[in-house]
Structures are given as structure tokens and as C-alpha cells.
Amino acid sequence: MKKLSVCANVLTITMLLLAACSPAATAVPAAAATAAPAATSAPAAAEAPKETGPAKATAGQAVSMVLLPKFLGILPFDQAHTGALEAEAELKNPTALQFLGPTPENSVAGQIEIITTATTQKVGAIMLSNNAGDQIAPVAKAAVAAGIKVVTWDSPIPSAEGEQVFVAQVDFAEIGKVMADMALSILGAGGGKFAVLSASPDAANQNAWIKAMKEALTDSKYAKLTLLDTVYGNDQSEESYSQALALVDKYPDMGLIMSPTSVGIVAAAKAMTDEGLCDKVKVSGLGLPSEMVSYTMKGCAPEFALWSFVDLGYLTYYTSYMMATGAIKGTEGEMYEAGRMGTYTITKDPTRDAGLRVLMGPFTVYNNKNVEAASK
């Protein structure tokens, strides 16, 4: 009996071992319930790729912004301020714009001081019309390093150091050509001699325009025009007035004063008018219709040119706000919408060795046929 029990146990263990070594049985999947066929419908249209398009501003963000002209007290910069305020209202920026500027006598040091103070106050954007040449670059670079957006307008930093974008009123090379064309138109096909009454020696925009004009004068078209001299009135009326009369005394055969500054052109026209010299010496350059209308209608300043400073202030504010709020980075190739003025693209500045530019345009040449309407 004991032997039978042992055998039975051995048999049981053997069977268990065989079962463990056998492959597991494959389960047969249950048949899925047969559903009624779905109703046939037209295939869904493929989703069209989203177009990014120009960047747009997000209104209502609080950004502390400083509009810094070359100096205070002249109409073009007041007009730029008006344009900036228009953009501020449109963008609903709850932080009031600061319109700060030095005096004409202290423009370079004053601009440097204002930027230094604005950096300490950690404003969001500084909009600079540079009157200090590259002397302004160190404090502009310090502002950028502090996270402030530095956008120039009207007059850039020549080296572009410390400047992220320059909002150019018009192409600087074109301004030079327009001044050469106006000189030729006023002096006539027979040619003549003329001099330049500029603002200050450090004004980057003035220097670039005069350089472009000199390059234009090398064309054979202007062969009979002679540029005599360039003098500076430092954008002060009395000094510019005196410099204009000094040019007349120094060059008795001079027929034209070309002044690419709104202060200088008015001062020169007034000097020629006061001294009864308008029949002998004409005045041209860049000026405001409202300030030049009487001189143009009397023939003392037959032609002059300019752009809209209101638009320039508006576009500068829009650009700076969008950079400060992150809507654009201020890099080459970016496109963005600037309110009523439309779409703009940031490009390399072809008029400088470095720097980026937004080109506004256009400019208008004024004469006795259109200046009265523009002056109202």
C-alpha cells in the first residue's frame, strides 16, 4: 500500500511538470458586435495652414516711454510729440509719455544726462533723436544692457552702437539728391555757387544728408554747381541768422543758401528778407510749410522739402511700444502693423555700415503751387 502511494505521488508530480512546460493556450478573441454601417459623409477639408502675417500690437499694456528730441522748443519736435501722443491714445498705454529734452545750448550733455536718468528709472523704451553723434553710444548701450528698448528717430547713432532700430523719416541718400536737384532748379541750367547752413557738427542726420548731397553733385548733371562752404548755426535762430549773413559777406558771388534744418532755413530766409537780398541770394533746404509759406510766396525760398513729423512721432511710438511689449523683437526681416500708417519691415540700414532701419517716407517738395495748402 505504501508502494502504491509513492507511485501515485510520482505520477502526480510528473504530470504537473509536464503541464508547466507546455505552451500556454491561445485565447480566442470574442467576436465584436456588428455595428450598423456609419452614414457616408463628405471627407473633412484639410485645415489650411495658419498665416502669421505682420505682427500686431496688443493695446492696453503699461509701458513707461521717453520721447527725447535733440532739444525742446521747435515746431518739428512738437509735431513729433503730437504724433506720439496720438499713438499712445490709440494703443491705450496707461503710462503717460514723457517728452523730455535739453536746451539747444546744452544738447549733447543734456541728452546723455536724460538717458542716464531714464536708465536709472528703468523705463521701458527711450526714443532718441540723436544730436550727440557717437558720444551718446555708451549711455545708450548701458540702457540696452538694463533691458530698455532704444529706438532712434530723425537722427540715428552713426555707429548704431546702443541703438536697436532707427525709424528713418526718408532715405538719407534721397534727401541728398533732392537737395542737389533743388539747387539746380533754383540756380538754373547755367549753374551757380551755393553754401550749406547746417545745424550742429554732431547732428548725424545733417551730416549724412550733406554727405549724400556731395555724392550726388559728382554726377555730370550737376557739373555747373559749386559748393562753397558748410557752416553751422547749431539750430539756434540768432546764430543761424548771423551765419547766413556771414556767408553773403564771405562769398559775394553766392546765389543760394541750402539749409537742411527747419531752424536754419527760416533764419536764412529772414536774414535775406531783412537785408533785401532775396533777388540775389535764394534759400532752400528742409523746412515746415507753416513757417516757410511767406518766404516761398515772395520768391525768397522758391523750393524746399520735408516730411510729416507727426507721422514720424506716431510711427516711432508704435515701433517702440511693440518692441517693449514683445510684439516684435527688433530684428531684421520682421514685419509689423503700425496703426493708420500700415505695414513696415525692419531692414538693414543701407546708409550706414551697421544698424537696422524702418523707412517711413515719403517727403514732399514745396513751391508756390502747393505750400499755401500745406501750411494750413
HUKASUL-V302377 format. One record per backbone hydrogen bond with DSSP energy under -0.5 kcal/mol. NH is the residue of the N-H (numbers start at 1). CO is the residue of the C=O. If there is no record, write none. Layout:
# HUKASUL-V302377
nh co
NH CO
NH CO
This chain:
# HUKASUL-V302377
nh co
5 1
6 2
7 3
8 4
9 5
10 6
11 7
12 8
13 9
14 10
15 11
16 12
17 13
18 14
19 15
20 16
21 17
22 18
22 19
29 27
35 33
55 335
59 57
60 91
61 58
63 61
65 63
66 125
67 98
68 66
68 127
69 67
69 100
72 102
78 74
79 75
80 76
81 77
82 78
83 79
84 80
85 81
86 82
87 83
88 84
89 85
90 86
91 87
92 88
92 89
93 88
94 92
96 94
98 65
99 97
100 67
100 98
106 103
107 104
110 106
111 107
112 108
113 109
114 110
115 111
116 112
117 113
118 114
119 115
120 116
121 117
122 119
123 118
124 64
125 64
126 149
127 66
128 126
128 151
129 68
130 128
130 155
133 202
135 132
136 133
137 134
140 136
141 137
142 138
143 139
144 140
145 141
146 142
147 144
148 143
149 124
150 148
151 126
151 149
152 165
153 128
154 167
155 153
158 156
160 157
163 160
164 150
165 150
166 356
167 152
167 165
168 166
168 358
175 171
176 172
177 173
178 174
179 175
180 176
181 177
182 178
183 179
184 180
185 181
186 182
187 183
188 184
191 188
192 224
194 226
195 256
196 229
197 258
198 196
198 231
203 200
204 202
207 203
208 204
209 205
210 206
211 207
212 208
213 209
214 210
215 211
216 212
217 213
218 215
219 216
222 219
223 220
225 222
226 192
228 194
228 226
231 196
233 198
234 199
236 233
240 236
241 237
242 238
243 239
244 240
245 241
246 242
247 243
248 244
249 245
250 246
251 247
254 251
255 193
256 193
257 282
258 195
258 256
259 257
259 284
260 258
261 259
265 261
266 262
267 263
268 264
269 265
270 266
271 267
272 268
273 269
274 270
275 271
276 273
277 272
278 272
280 277
281 277
282 255
283 300
284 257
286 259
287 305
291 288
292 288
293 289
296 292
297 293
298 294
299 296
300 295
301 295
304 366
305 285
306 364
309 307
312 308
313 309
314 310
315 311
316 312
317 313
318 314
319 315
320 316
321 317
322 318
323 319
324 320
325 321
326 323
327 322
328 322
333 346
334 331
336 344
337 55
338 342
341 338
342 339
344 336
346 334
347 345
347 357
349 355
350 348
352 349
357 347
358 166
360 168
360 358
361 169
364 306
366 304
366 364
370 367
371 367
374 370
375 371
376 372
376 373
